[in-house]
Amino acid sequence: MVRVLGRLPLLLLLLAGCTSVQGGLNGKLALTISGLPSGVQGDVVVRGNGVEKVLKASALLELPEGEYVVEAAEVSGPQGEVYAPTVRGSPVKVEYGKTAEVRVDYAVRQDTLPATLTVVIQGLPSGAEGRGTGYGPGGGSWNLTSTTTLRGLRAGTYGVFADPVVAGGRTYTPRVEPSLLTLSGGSAAA
């Protein structure tokens, strides 16, 4: 009996240490960000339990137990294209000894991809320049004197108009086909 009583304070000390640690235990959150091209970073926020973390890439976070919300915003690529996020697994519960998972999958919005328009000017004698103008959405315009490829255009309707050209005493009357053209994101047309 004396031996048990002598060890009782040690046993109580060990139990007290175990119970005090449980209140501060953390769990893990594996956040995976995918679908972005090299050099483009995500825009993701993890919020909850008084914590707010902004992340640009995949990460394994150690967080206090509790519920967290993961939100993501659209990001732009190098040519002005926009990547829209889809968040899977949020809200998420983080628990001690476990790893919760959330995925943020980005996909390019097709309507934001740059388009290409090639304007072919032909039928003029050597040395003669065309007198054309291209118009695009938002008031953009281009002078066109020879075959030209316009790259990096945004989706929308484009118009091409041309004036007659006088060369060598002759008048060359233009025929523009089509004079209006609607480009979708990522398309190429002539």
Stockholm file with secondary structure:
# STOCKHOLM 1.0

chainA/1-190         MVRVLGRLPLLLLLLAGCTSVQGGLNGKLALTISGLPSGVQGDVVVRGNGVEKVLKASALLELPEGEYVVEAAEVSGPQGEVYAPTVRGSPVKVEYGKTAEVRVDYAVRQDTLPATLTVVIQGLPSGAEGRGTGYGPGGGSWNLTSTTTLRGLRAGTYGVFADPVVAGGRTYTPRVEPSLLTLSGGSAAA
#=GR chainA/1-190 SS CHHHHHHHHHHHHHHHHHHHHHTTCEEEEEEEEESCCTTCCCCEEEEETTEEEEESSCEEEEEESEEEEEEECCEECTTSCEEEEEEESCSEEECBTCEEEEEEEEEECGGGSCEEEEECCCSCCTTCCCCEEEECGGGCEEEESSCEEEEEECSEEEEEEECCEEETTEEECCCCSSSEEEECTTCEEC
#=GC SS_cons         CHHHHHHHHHHHHHHHHHHHHHTTCEEEEEEEEESCCTTCCCCEEEEETTEEEEESSCEEEEEESEEEEEEECCEECTTSCEEEEEEESCSEEECBTCEEEEEEEEEECGGGSCEEEEECCCSCCTTCCCCEEEECGGGCEEEESSCEEEEEECSEEEEEEECCEEETTEEECCCCSSSEEEECTTCEEC
//
